[in-house]
Amino acid sequence: MPFLDRDMLDVTMLLDPEFKLRKAGEKTQFIEKWLLRAAFDTPDEPYLPADVLWRQKEQFSDGAANPNPNTLTLTLTLTLTLTPYPYL
């Protein structure tokens, strides 16, 4: 888990708080982890395509699936329907 890495935490704690704040009116105002994304925004030798790097985050259960109904709801319904144990 890179965000639990001790060195990553140390560097993050040393950052100027201005870099961690949401800036109303800026183009990055609604982008989560924009500073981390900006660090990987290297147009000459990109790590990721720009549309992937700057895309909006999706809920984990809905990101790759049809959001109506979502994967979590389908899994829970199927589990409760097929489970022979009354305590589940």
DAWOQUI-V970516 format. One record per residue. N is the residue number from 0. PSI is psi in whole degrees, -180 to 180 (999 if undefined). OMEGA is omega in whole degrees, 0 to 359 (none if undefined). BURIAL is + if it has 9 or more other C-alpha atoms within 8 Angstrom, else -. Layout:
n=N psi=PSI omega=OMEGA burial=BURIAL
n=N psi=PSI omega=OMEGA burial=BURIAL
This chain:
n=0 psi=104 omega=184 burial=-
n=1 psi=-30 omega=182 burial=-
n=2 psi=-9 omega=176 burial=-
n=3 psi=0 omega=179 burial=-
n=4 psi=133 omega=184 burial=-
n=5 psi=-43 omega=180 burial=-
n=6 psi=-39 omega=178 burial=-
n=7 psi=-43 omega=178 burial=+
n=8 psi=-42 omega=179 burial=+
n=9 psi=-46 omega=179 burial=-
n=10 psi=-43 omega=180 burial=-
n=11 psi=-40 omega=181 burial=-
n=12 psi=-23 omega=179 burial=-
n=13 psi=-13 omega=181 burial=-
n=14 psi=145 omega=174 burial=-
n=15 psi=130 omega=181 burial=-
n=16 psi=-25 omega=178 burial=-
n=17 psi=-30 omega=180 burial=-
n=18 psi=-17 omega=184 burial=-
n=19 psi=-7 omega=184 burial=-
n=20 psi=149 omega=174 burial=-
n=21 psi=129 omega=181 burial=-
n=22 psi=104 omega=179 burial=-
n=23 psi=134 omega=179 burial=-
n=24 psi=-18 omega=178 burial=-
n=25 psi=158 omega=180 burial=-
n=26 psi=-18 omega=180 burial=-
n=27 psi=9 omega=189 burial=-
n=28 psi=-26 omega=182 burial=+
n=29 psi=14 omega=182 burial=-
n=30 psi=119 omega=178 burial=-
n=31 psi=145 omega=177 burial=-
n=32 psi=40 omega=185 burial=-
n=33 psi=-33 omega=180 burial=-
n=34 psi=-42 omega=177 burial=-
n=35 psi=-42 omega=178 burial=-
n=36 psi=-42 omega=180 burial=+
n=37 psi=-35 omega=178 burial=-
n=38 psi=-29 omega=180 burial=-
n=39 psi=2 omega=180 burial=+
n=40 psi=85 omega=181 burial=+
n=41 psi=90 omega=185 burial=-
n=42 psi=-32 omega=181 burial=-
n=43 psi=-40 omega=178 burial=-
n=44 psi=77 omega=186 burial=-
n=45 psi=140 omega=172 burial=+
n=46 psi=-37 omega=181 burial=-
n=47 psi=152 omega=173 burial=-
n=48 psi=146 omega=183 burial=-
n=49 psi=-37 omega=181 burial=-
n=50 psi=-25 omega=176 burial=-
n=51 psi=-46 omega=183 burial=-
n=52 psi=-40 omega=186 burial=+
n=53 psi=11 omega=181 burial=-
n=54 psi=157 omega=179 burial=-
n=55 psi=143 omega=177 burial=-
n=56 psi=148 omega=176 burial=-
n=57 psi=158 omega=174 burial=-
n=58 psi=144 omega=184 burial=-
n=59 psi=-42 omega=183 burial=-
n=60 psi=-17 omega=184 burial=+
n=61 psi=-10 omega=188 burial=+
n=62 psi=-44 omega=183 burial=-
n=63 psi=3 omega=184 burial=-
n=64 psi=170 omega=175 burial=-
n=65 psi=122 omega=186 burial=-
n=66 psi=0 omega=183 burial=-
n=67 psi=97 omega=356 burial=-
n=68 psi=160 omega=184 burial=-
n=69 psi=168 omega=185 burial=+
n=70 psi=-40 omega=181 burial=+
n=71 psi=-45 omega=179 burial=-
n=72 psi=-44 omega=180 burial=-
n=73 psi=-42 omega=180 burial=+
n=74 psi=-46 omega=180 burial=-
n=75 psi=-45 omega=180 burial=-
n=76 psi=-46 omega=180 burial=-
n=77 psi=-42 omega=179 burial=-
n=78 psi=-47 omega=181 burial=-
n=79 psi=-30 omega=180 burial=-
n=80 psi=-39 omega=187 burial=-
n=81 psi=-12 omega=184 burial=-
n=82 psi=125 omega=181 burial=-
n=83 psi=-4 omega=184 burial=-
n=84 psi=122 omega=183 burial=-
n=85 psi=-18 omega=182 burial=-
n=86 psi=0 omega=177 burial=-
n=87 psi=999 omega=none burial=-
